[in-house]
Amino acid sequence: MVLATSGQIREIVGIVEPLEGLQHFVIVMEEINSTVQNGTEPMPVTIGLDATVTRLQEVVLFRRALSRGHIINEDDLVLRASDHVRTEDYYTDISDVLGMETTKSVKETEVVSASVLKRPLMVRKGELVTVVAKFAGGQIKTQGTALQDGSSGETISVQPVSNESTSRNRRQRPQDMPAFLAQISGPRTVEVDSSAMQIF
């Protein structure tokens, strides 16, 4: 709404936090062309106004239309102020979305929400994976078989693979060796802490 007036706004009364949704304001104005009469100042003009206030939120949008199964890169995204955010699971940082996979086709300028994204699988059930144990000053690597699908950062079960160079497990068949938990750190790569050194 535009107020057509020759007055000057003195103050706005009625601002209540949080400043969003339906609000009632009282605008107090001075008439620019008013003159002092009988030694008294002119009375201010007050205008009541009901308005719906919408906050602009800087959110991550899709820069272009993308198909299902697309792996998100920086060129696919843009950060822009918007008042059309109708979801609670939006993103405000582009880096939080990079590397994610779309679960459906999306439109240009659509708000990026968690409901249309998933982390791509880094490990698939039955795959041979590299198992890494890090310790102060170095790391040890061996191999195992993933017993579950998983994405980056997730914890899955891994079955050890018989390692002839390891005397501890030399006489054990892989299926007789207990599975262990490991965190996926990359494509076909998992990590365990130093407490799991007995698998090597």
C-alpha angles and dihedrals in degrees: 000000000000120000112218106205143130090225134104120232111246098179144334116231127197103044106155126183130266085052099210140092123030111352134176116217133184113208115204114202139181120218108239093207096046118120131203111263125193090353094298130115116245116261114258119246117239124200124190115216133183113201140166110233119207121188118221110235123197104229139165114262132185107257091206141007113281133192127233114280095029116146107228120239131176094265089062094061142064132184112226140159110251139174093195099081105137097165133071096213099068126133129238098184122062092207090065090064103043114114094018121129125232115239093198140012113285133200131236112272091012113147110254109240133177090241092072097044139069136173110261117244112264095178130032127204112268095021122131107244135191111244115207126193115189125201137164107300100008151351141253126220132201136150136259141168119253112235093191142033114252148170131223112299095016124121118234138172117259129193115218119241116225110263113200091195092062111082093197093063100026095109096040124095114228092244090056093054115091118251118242137203121253136173119238110240102169145337107331090343129115134178132217129187125249092266088073094059091117090078091066 
